[in-house]
Amino acid sequence: MLNSTPESVSFCITDPNLPDNPVIYISSGFTKLTGYEFDDIVGRNCRFLQGEKTSAADVKRISDALKSEKECSVNLLNYKKDGTEFVNEVRER
């Protein structure tokens, strides 16, 4: 990331204190990577990025970490707006 520009850094921030842990912020890199615009994402839970090949076990690890308020890091298979796969490093703190 030392050579990254703000446009190339992809991340989103959620708020687990709100119902259904919605996205409250996305970087411009996230919109470029996924094809989703700000209004498509903010206010929604990230699970809409999941698809057919997303690991249920990985999703459960994330859910369990949120419930127990423990840290967790998972490389989760997600899907872009056009349906192509990408690996999303999910970190819960």
C-alpha positions as semicolon CSV with decimal commas, in nm:
position;residue;x (nm);y (nm);z (nm)
1;M;0,000;0,000;0,000
2;L;0,296;0,234;0,021
3;N;0,271;0,300;-0,352
4;S;-0,110;0,303;-0,359
5;T;-0,312;0,603;-0,463
6;P;-0,644;0,676;-0,288
7;E;-0,830;0,562;-0,600
8;S;-0,663;0,220;-0,593
9;V;-0,729;0,140;-0,228
10;S;-1,047;-0,065;-0,197
11;F;-1,234;-0,086;0,133
12;C;-1,567;-0,038;0,300
13;I;-1,661;0,034;0,659
14;T;-1,968;-0,108;0,832
15;D;-2,134;-0,024;1,162
16;P;-2,210;-0,335;1,369
17;N;-2,393;-0,115;1,620
18;L;-2,669;-0,049;1,366
19;P;-2,934;-0,308;1,270
20;D;-2,798;-0,557;1,012
21;N;-2,445;-0,405;1,021
22;P;-2,484;-0,175;0,717
23;V;-2,206;-0,026;0,510
24;I;-2,153;0,337;0,616
25;Y;-1,858;0,426;0,390
26;I;-1,690;0,296;0,074
27;S;-1,370;0,408;-0,092
28;S;-1,359;0,512;-0,456
29;G;-1,136;0,207;-0,509
30;F;-1,419;-0,015;-0,386
31;T;-1,658;0,129;-0,645
32;K;-1,397;0,078;-0,917
33;L;-1,327;-0,280;-0,808
34;T;-1,688;-0,394;-0,766
35;G;-1,873;-0,181;-1,020
36;Y;-2,122;-0,074;-0,754
37;E;-2,178;0,296;-0,690
38;F;-2,202;0,463;-0,349
39;D;-2,584;0,462;-0,350
40;D;-2,591;0,091;-0,445
41;I;-2,395;-0,005;-0,134
42;V;-2,421;0,239;0,156
43;G;-2,697;0,138;0,396
44;R;-2,689;-0,229;0,293
45;N;-2,527;-0,529;0,456
46;C;-2,225;-0,662;0,264
47;R;-2,388;-1,002;0,218
48;F;-2,533;-0,884;-0,115
49;L;-2,178;-0,934;-0,250
50;Q;-2,199;-1,306;-0,172
51;G;-2,294;-1,563;-0,433
52;E;-2,309;-1,925;-0,532
53;K;-1,946;-2,013;-0,450
54;T;-1,913;-1,801;-0,134
55;S;-1,810;-2,031;0,151
56;A;-2,088;-2,071;0,410
57;A;-1,821;-2,167;0,666
58;D;-1,635;-1,839;0,607
59;V;-1,959;-1,641;0,636
60;K;-2,030;-1,819;0,966
61;R;-1,681;-1,731;1,096
62;I;-1,754;-1,364;1,028
63;S;-2,099;-1,383;1,186
64;D;-1,965;-1,562;1,495
65;A;-1,688;-1,301;1,533
66;L;-1,942;-1,020;1,520
67;K;-2,167;-1,186;1,776
68;S;-1,880;-1,258;2,015
69;E;-1,708;-0,923;1,945
70;K;-1,385;-1,102;1,853
71;E;-1,139;-1,014;1,579
72;C;-1,159;-1,213;1,257
73;S;-0,993;-1,207;0,915
74;V;-1,131;-1,407;0,623
75;N;-1,057;-1,407;0,250
76;L;-1,415;-1,429;0,125
77;L;-1,517;-1,502;-0,234
78;N;-1,755;-1,225;-0,340
79;Y;-1,907;-1,107;-0,666
80;K;-1,884;-0,781;-0,857
81;K;-2,189;-0,608;-1,003
82;D;-2,123;-0,779;-1,338
83;G;-2,114;-1,121;-1,168
84;T;-1,740;-1,183;-1,184
85;E;-1,571;-1,321;-0,875
86;F;-1,323;-1,139;-0,655
87;V;-1,160;-1,219;-0,322
88;N;-1,249;-0,978;-0,047
89;E;-1,033;-0,966;0,266
90;V;-1,291;-0,922;0,543
91;R;-1,165;-0,797;0,878
92;E;-1,386;-0,765;1,181
93;R;-1,257;-0,574;1,481
